[in-house]
Amino acid sequence: MGLSVKARYAALVEAGQIEPDAAQAAVIERLDSLARTLAERQLAAKGSALGWMFGRKAKPEPPPKGLYIWGSVGRGKTMLMDLFFDGLAVRHKRRAHFHAFMSDVHERIHLWRQASRRGEVKGSDPVAPVAAMLAKEATVLCFDEFAVTDIADAMLLGRLFEALFAEGVTIVATSNRDPVDLYKDGLNRQLFLPFIAMLQHKLVVLKLDARTDYRMEKLAGAQVYLVPLGSETERAINEMFRRMTGGAPTQPAHFTVKGRALTVPVTAHGVARCTFEELCLKPLGASDYLAIAHAFHTVFIEGVRVMGQDSRNECKRFITLIDVFYDTNVKVVISAEAPADELYRGTTGAEVFEFDRTVSRLIDMRSEEYLARPHGRSDEGTSGSSEGLVET
């Protein structure tokens, strides 16, 4: 194994990138224990695979209990998952935002049913074969922001997770919600309760009760809408991004949205850094923005330009982008050419009136009340429809 979660965490503290926190340290002990068990299990599986040479049969060990880590926004769940997943000495592992994972599952079920109609597969229930496929790809599944907002997901989860556990998959999840509050007030919630009981039985539930909202602490008092564009604003953006990510190395994030590739080139610790051109000059829509909103709690939007009558398409995309981010409580840091109420200077068309809503939301998104909201939709538990987005 490489460095433990504890060692990686200590290095960040030593470098001054984070502050030590006793609640985080307690969760780290559990993460390290699970990481050791998973690594030892993989080594044991390699050894047992040679059992036929010595006339003995391999008896697979039952998978270790996973972890469900929950707590209020900004307590360091994403950071701890980063440290755990990056150092996990397991060959087949996968990490995904939970909404993206469920969209992937729905897509696989759809493809299996199509294959069944063509007579290419046998059986009538796609859940078991889809779970077997997922288990073959990853023996450890790590989910960010475990939340259930969709009745289709709620009705599927019990059978899906039962099949995944039967395949020997270990699950590690982070969430803003206690398991007992998942799908709260959702349609037909009584049918969802056995799944909650399964989670509590198969996973160790840990509350990350860190002393402060570190994310809010980093944004508190900071300007999150900066004007005008220039070297001073760029320096401020660079410094805020460094604070939000702890100076962690960045990497691109890749998505498939309704069969199309989408790449966010600069990301770290749940924060994405994008330009206005990348988000609004390309042919993107609500599903693309929702993929980004699901995956990142904070998005930097740099270089927002003043828009006029000849840039109505860019304006429409910007309106949709802010609508999606606002509805999912994404925190935005913006550098712009002009104040919000001067960004659109068109004189005709629906955008003139729609942009008033955008201005109002941009102002609200700077407030402490908005910045303190948990990431994700505020209507969890409703019977919304699934979006066609899949993390790769």
N, C-alpha and C positions, 0 to 999 in steps of 0.2 A: 504493500500500500504506500501511497505518497503521504504527504503531510495530513495530519488529522484536521478535523474541523476546528478543534480547540487551538491547534498550532497556527492555522491560517487566521483565525480570529485574533489570536494574540499578536500576530504580525501586523494586522490592521490597527490594533490598539497602539502598538509600539510606534507605528508610522504616523500616528495622530489622525488617521482617517476616520476612526470611530471612537466612541467612549465606551469603556467597559460597563456592562450591565449585568447584575446578578441574575435576573430572570432569563436573559439570553444565555448566560453561562449554564444554567440548569437545563435548558433545551439542548444546548450543544452536547452535554454529556450523553443525552439520549440519542442524538444523531450519530455521535461517534460510536456508541455501542452498537447501533443498528448497522452502521457502515462496516464495522469489524465482522459482525455476524454474516453479513451478505458476502463479504470477501472470502471468509472461511468456507461458507457454503459453496461458493463457486470452485474453490480449490478442492473441496471434498467431492464435488460432482466430477471434476477431472479425474480424480483418483478412482472413483467408483466406475468410471467408464472403462477402466482397464481390468475390472473384476473378472471378465470372461477369461482372461489369461490364466487366472488362478482358480478357476472352477467355482466362483461364487457369484451370486446375483447382486446387482446393485439395488439397494433399497433407498429410494429418494427420501431425504429429510423433509419434513413439512416446512413450508416457508415461514420465516419469522414474522411476527406481528409488525405491521407498518406503523406509521405515525400520522396523526391528524393534529396539526399545530394551528391554533386559532388565537386571535387577539385583535384588539382595535387597530385601526389604520396607523401605519407609520412606526410600528414597534420593531421592525427589523426582520419580519418573516421572509421577505424576498431575499435579503442579504444572507440569512442563514441557509436558505435553500440553495443559493448560489454556491456557498462554501461546501455544502454537503454533496451536491450533484457533481460539481467539478472534480472533487477528489474521490468520488465513489469508484472503487476498483472492481467494477462489474462490467463485463463486455457488452451486454445487451441492456441498455437503459434508455429511458425516454423521459423528457421533460416537456410539458405543454401547459398552456393556459387551459383551464378546465373547459371553458366554453368552446375553444378551438378543438379540443380532444373530442367532445361530444358531437360536434359537427362532423368530424372525421368518422366517428362511429356511425352516425346516421347515413353518411355517404357510402360507407362499406356495406351497410345493411341494404341500401338501395341497389348497389351493384350486385350483391348476392341474390337478391330477389329477381333481378333481370336475368342473371345466369340460371336461376332455377326455372324461370319460364322458358328458357332456351333448352332446358334439359341437361345443362352442363354440371349441375350439382344435385345431390339428393337431399331429401328432407324438406320439412315445411317451416322450420324455425331457424332464422339466420343468426340468432344471438350466440349460440354455442360455437359455430364455426368462426364467427367474427372474433369472439373472445380468444379462440385458439390461435387465430392469426396474429392478434395483438400480443399474446403471450409469447409467441415464437419470435416476435420482433423485439420484445423487451420483457425481461423478468422483473424489472423494477420500473414502476411508473410513478413519476413525480408530477403533481398537479399544483399549479399556482392558482390562487383565488378560487378555491372550491366553492361554488354557489349553484343553486338550482333555481332557475327562473322560468323554466319552460315545462309545461305539463307533459310534453312528449318525452323530455329527458326524465322527468320524475317517474313516469310509468315504466321506463326502460331500465333505470339504474339498478333496481334490485336484482333482476335476472342477469344483467351484464356483469355486475360485480361478483355475484355468486359464481358465475362461470369463470371470471378472472381468478378469483381465489382458488377455485378448484384446479385451475391450470398452474397454480404455484406462483402467481404474481404477487409481489410485495408492493404496497402502495404507500406513498408519502405525500401528504397534502397540506397546503396552507389555506387558511380561510379567515375571513373577518367574523365568521359566525360560529357559535357553539353548534355542534351537530344537532342538538335538540331543536334549534331554531331554523334549520334548513327548510326551505320551501314553506316557510311560515305563512299561514293564511292562504295557501295555494289551493287551487281547485282539486277536490277529492284527496285532500291531504292524508286522510286516514289510510289510504292505500299506499302512501309513501312511508308510513311509520315503521314497517318491518325493515326497510332499508336503513333507517337511522339506527335501529337495534343491531343490524348487521355491522355497520360501521363501528359502533361502540364495542362490539365483540371482537372484531378482526383487527382493529387499529387501537393503539394507545393514544388516548386523547390528552393533549397537553395545552394548557392555556399559557400563552406568552404574555405575561403581565408586566411588560417593561415599564420603567418609571415614567416615560414621556413619549409623546408622539414625535419621533426623531424627524420624520418627514416635514411635519408642520414647523418644527423647530428650525429646520434649514430654510424654510420659506418665510417664516415669520419676520415681518418688518422689511422684507426684500421687495423690490419693485419687480413685478412679474409681467408688466407691459412697458417696454422700454422704447423711447423715441428720442431723437431721430436715429436713423441708421448712421453708422460711422464707427471709427476705431474705439471710441469710449464705450459705446453700447456693446460692441463685439467683445471687449475685455470683460465687461460685466456679465455677459452671457456665458463666456468661457468659465469665469469664476463660479457662477451659479451652477453650471453643469458639473463642475468638479466637486462642489459641495454636495450636490444631490447624489452623485455616484461614488463619493469617497475616492475619486481618482482612479477607479477601477478601469482595467483595459476595456475598450469598446469592441463590439463585434456586430456584424449585420444580422438581422432577423428576417427569415424568409417565410412567406405564407402563400397558400394557394386559395384564391377567392373566386368561387364559381368557375373553376377551371383555369383561372389566369394567375400568373406569377406576380407577387407583390413583394418587394424588398424594402425594408427600412435599414439604411446603411449604417447608422450609428446608434447603438443601444448599449446600456449597461444598467444593472440593478433595477430593472423595471422602468427605466427612463429612456425615452427615444428622442433623438435630435434630428429634426427635419428642416428643410427649407420650404419656403412658400412655393417655389417652382416645383419641387418634388411632390407636393401635396395638391396643388391647385392648377398647375399648368399641364399636368398629365391627365389622361382620361380616366380619372378615378371617380367612384361614387360612394354612396352610403355604406355599402357592404365592405368596401376597402377601409373606410374610416372606422367602421365598427370593429374590424379585425385589429386595427391599431389600438382602438380604445379598450378592447378586451385584454390586450397583451401588455399594456403599459399604463402605469398609474399617473405618469407625468410625461408630457410631450412638449419639447421646445419647438416653436415654429419661428424660423428666422427669416428676416428679409421680406416681411409683408409689404407689398407695394400699394400705392394708391391706385384704385381701379376706376375706370370711367366707362362711358357708353360702349367703347370698342373692346372692353374686356369683361363683358357680361358673363361669359362662360366661367372665367376665373372667379368672378364674384359669386356665381351660383354654387360653385364647388366650395368656396370659403364659407358661405352661409351653411351649407350642408355639413361641412367639417365641424364648425362650431356647434351646430345643433346636436350632432352625435356626441361630441366630447362633453357638452353640457349635460345631456341626458344620462351619460354614464359616469359623471363626476370625475372626469379626467382633469388633472391640474395642468394648466398651460402656462408656459413662459414664452412671451412673444416679443420679438424686436420688429418694429414697424417704421415705415416712412413718415407716418402721421398719426395723430390721436385716432381712437376708434371711430369717433363721429365724423372724421374727415377722410376715412379710407375709401368710401364709395362716392363718386361724384357724377354718376349717371343721372339723367333727368327724366327718362321714360322707362316704362316696363315695370314688372312686378318686383324686380330687385330693389327698386327705390324704397318700397314699403317694407319688404322682407328684411332689408338690411337694418332697419330700425330695431328689429328683434335681436339681430346679431350684436349691435352696439350695446343694447341693454344686457345681453348675456356676457359680453366681454367685460363689462364693468362689474357685474355680479361675480364673475370668476376670479376677481382680484380680492374679494372680501374674505375676511377671516372665517366667516361662517361657511362659505363655499370651500375654502381650503381645508377645513376640518371635516368635511364630509367623507365617508368611506368610499373608496373606489368601487364602481359598479352601479348598475341601475338601482334607483330608489324604489322600484316596484317589484322587487323580488317576490316570487310566489304567484305571479300572474300567469295567464295561460298564453303567453306570446308565442310566436313562431320561431323556428330555428333559422339562423342565417347560414348561408352556404360557405363557410370559411373553415379552412383546415390548415393547421400549423404543420410545417414539414421540418 
